[in-house]
Amino acid sequence: MEKDVEVRVGKPKDDGNKHAVVLLSGGMDSAVLLADCVSHGMEVTALSINYGQRHMKELVAAKTLAQYYQVEHEIIMVPSGILENLTSSQSGNAEVPEGHYAAENMKTTVVPNRNMFLISVAVARGIALKADLVMYAAHAGDHAVYPDCRAEFVDAMASAVELCDWSPPRLAAPFLRLSKANIVALGFRLNVPFGATWTCYAGRRHACGRCGTCVERLEAFDQVMTVDPLEYEDRAFWKTAVKHAR
């Protein structure tokens, strides 16, 4: 774990009076973000988006998490085809690749322009709800293969949001400088029910343990010397994948 990185979100002290729209995928990162907002006393509307992703297990997890934290939860259905990309394993026909995110084959996990689209939908809902903030959980561990998780992208989107309406919400990505291990550590501080989250790309009964996001997740739990409560088909593969990536 990166001990020199502060693992608090660092919101202003008056954020307890603010209303935040939190993009909630049902994955680990957005679950910790939701928990952190709730811990700061914020009014939260959790927003999940069905954009035709490979499986619905994350959306089921998102619903469970919203119920657990007793926050409003909306699921927006995106018309078929808008984010469909046949070369993506997440919104098209490509097979789910196995291994570490550093591997070349992980490019098939990219859904082009997904974050710009999801943020735009969340901002539109934020404006309608007169929310103060739109929050999403991009983090420093998001690899170069994902161009829409870079700080430059977040800054550009934040600037665009400021110009999109006379009273827009503020776009915030408070985990942008945190590693995956930092987020796990923060989640444990906040007692996040990690067993209720879902990250795996495969979407079977148990997490596969071999796709890029399973590898990254298991590595992060190991870095903070704790055990991921999810059940895995293969809990050991990540070590081989990480070793080969170095």
N, C-alpha and C positions, 0 to 999 in steps of 0.2 A: 504494500500500500504506500502511496505517495504521502509521507508524513508532513511534507511542507505545504500541502494544499489544504486550505481551510474547507471543511465539509459542511459548513452552514450555508444556507442559501443567501443570507445577507440582505433580506428585504428591509425596507424602512420599518421603524417601530410601529407606525400607524397603519400597517397593512391589515391589522385585525379588523379595520372598518371597511376594507376594500372587498370588491366582488371580483373574483377571478374565474375566467373560463379556462379550464385545464384540459388540454388534449390528452385523453386517456385511452391508450391503445389496449390496455390490459396486460402489458408487459411490465417488467421489473422497474424500469426507469421511470415511467409515467406513474406507476403506483407509489414510488417513493416521493415523487413531486407532489402528488395528491396529498399524501400523508403530511408532507412538510407544510403545505398551504393550510391544511386543517389545523395543524399544531400551532400555527400563527394566528388562529382565530379568524381566518378569512371566510367569507361566504363563497362557496364554490359551486359552480356548475360544471360537472364533468361532461365532456363531449367526446363521443366515439364516432368514427366514420366507417361505414360499410362501403368500401370502394371497389368491391369485387376481389378482395384478397383471397389467397389460396384456401384458407379455411376460416371458420368462425370461432375457433377456440379462444382467441384473444378477446373477441367481443363478449363472449360469455364470461370471461375473467373480468372484463371491465365492469360488467353489470354487477358481478359479485362484489368487486371492490367498492363500487359506488354505494351499494347497500351496506357494506361493512362500515363505511365512513359516514353513512347517512347523509349523503349529498344528492342534489338533483343530478339526474343523468339523462342525457339525450343521445340517441343514436340517429345519425343522419345517413340516409340512403343516397348514394351517388348514382345517377343514371348509368346504366351499363355502357361500357366501352370508353368512358372518359379517361381512365387511368390504365386501361388494358394495354399491355405491351407483351407481344408474343415471345420476346427474348428474355423476359423476366420470369424467374421462378416463383415470384410472389403474386403477379397479376397476369401471367401468361402460361405457356405450356412447357417452359424449360424445367428440367429436373432440379430438385433441391441439391445444391452441391454440398459436399462434406469437406471438413477441414477448417483451417484457420482463416480469418479475414484477410491475412496478408497474401493468400493464394490468389492466383489469377482468375480461377474459376468463380470466385465470389462476386465478380461483376454481374453475374446473372441474378443476384438478389436485389439489384437496384430497380426501383420503379421510378422511371424518369419524371422529375417535377412533382413527385408526391408531396414533399413537405411544403412547397409553395402553395399547392392546391389545398392541403389540409389547413394550413395557417390561414389562408384566405377565407375558407369556410368558417373557421373559428372566429376570425375577426368580424365577419358579417354577423355571426350570432352574438358576439360580444357587443357590437354596436346596438343590435336590437334589444339586448338585455340591459343596456347601459352599464356594462361591466367596466371596471377600471383596468383590468389586466387580461391578457391572453398569454397562457404559459404553455411551453412545450419542452420536452426533456432531452433535447440534443445534448451530447456530452463529449468530453475530450477523447473518449475511447472510440467514438464513431470514426471509422477509418476513411482514408482518402478516397476509397471507392465510392463513398457517398458524398457527392459535391454539395448537396443541400443540407449538410450538417456542419459545414465550416463556419467559422466566426464571420468571415466576409459575407456569407449568405445571410446569416442572422442579422448583421448590421444593415445590410441592404433592405431586407424585409422590414426591419423595425423602422427605417426611414420612410419606406413606402406606406406603412401603416399610419404613420404620423400625418401623411398627406391625403389619406383616402376618405377622410370625413372631418367635419368641423369639430367633433368631440370623440375621437377614436380611443379605444383602449390602448394601453401600452403593451407592446410585444416583449416578452421576457423569456430568456432561455437560461435560467439560473444555474444549470449544471454544466454549462458550456466549458468550464475549465476543470471539471472534475473527471477523474477516471471512473471506470466501471466499479473498481474496488472501493473508491470513495463513496459511490452511491450505495453499494451494499452496506458499508459501514454506517452511513447515515440512516439507511433503512432499519438496521438493527437498533440504532438509538431511538428510532421512532416506533419500534415494534410493528413494523410492516408485516402483514401476513404473506410472506413470500410464496408460501405454498398455494396461495390463491391466484398467483400471477401465472401468465403463460408467455413464453418467449419463443419456443421451438418453431422453426419453419415448416416442419413436416406435418404437424397437426394430428398425430395419431393419439392413441389412448394415453401413452406416456411420452414424455419428451425424448427425442431420439438420442441426444447426447453427442451427435456427430456433425450436425450442421454448424455453420459459422457462429450463429447466435448462442447455441448451446455450449459450444467450446468456450466462447468469450465469457458466458455467464458462470460456468463451472470454474474457469480460471480465476474470475473475480472473487468468488466465494473462497477459493483456496488461498488467495492473497490476503484475505482478512482472517484466515485460519478458522473457518467455520464451515458447516455443511449445508448445502442447498437442500431445502426440504422437499423439492419436487422429486417425483419418481422418474428415473431415466431407464431407457432400454440399454444404454451403454454409458456407464458413469466414468469409465477409465480412458476412453478414446481421446479426450481433450489433451491429456498429457503428451501423447504422441504427436498430435496436431501442433501443439505449441512448440515442441522440440524441433519439428521439421521446419517450422516457420522462422526459426532463429538462424 
